[in-house]
């Protein structure tokens, strides 16, 4: 596709797209800053720890955890290395056979339990509390629609 055949965004579409992009970048930066300040965790740490707390026995096969987080194997490995050094997680042989499980340690569980209340409050303060229940429902439908379309694409 070239400049002549591209379907350019209308003014309304461009405004919506740019507003969405600025909102997500600003919101992500604000929540990451608050999480680091209040809980001593990066957003990536929080993503890993909160994902592990939702699994049986607080463990997940690394390849499935990476897929859940939409991370490459290399990115996950490097981040888990850093988290292991801090005592938040450990690696163990995969219960399914080949591969490695990422396991939440007691220190990791303490860290997520300490950080979660402040993080949830920050999500409320920075996002949830500014939207009506109807707006949240529309946003959920929009998210579901876009994600379903992305999942259907090759």
VENKASUL-V377028 format. One record per pair of residues at least 12 apart in sequence whose ideal C-beta (glycine too) atoms are under 7 Angstrom apart, sorted by the first residue. I is the first residue (numbers start at 1). J is the second residue. Records with the same first field share a line. If there is no record, write none. Layout:
I->J + J
//
This chain:
27->126 + 127
30->126
31->43 + 122 + 123 + 126
34->122
35->115 + 119
38->115 + 118
39->114 + 115 + 118 + 119
41->111 + 115
44->79
45->83 + 88
46->115 + 119
47->69
48->79 + 83 + 89
49->88 + 104 + 108 + 111 + 112
50->112
51->65 + 68 + 69
52->102 + 104
53->104 + 112
58->103 + 104 + 109
59->101 + 102 + 103
60->101 + 102
61->94 + 96 + 99 + 101
62->76 + 99 + 100 + 101 + 102
63->99
65->102
80->102
87->105 + 107
88->105 + 107 + 108 + 111
89->102 + 103 + 104 + 105 + 108
90->103 + 105
//
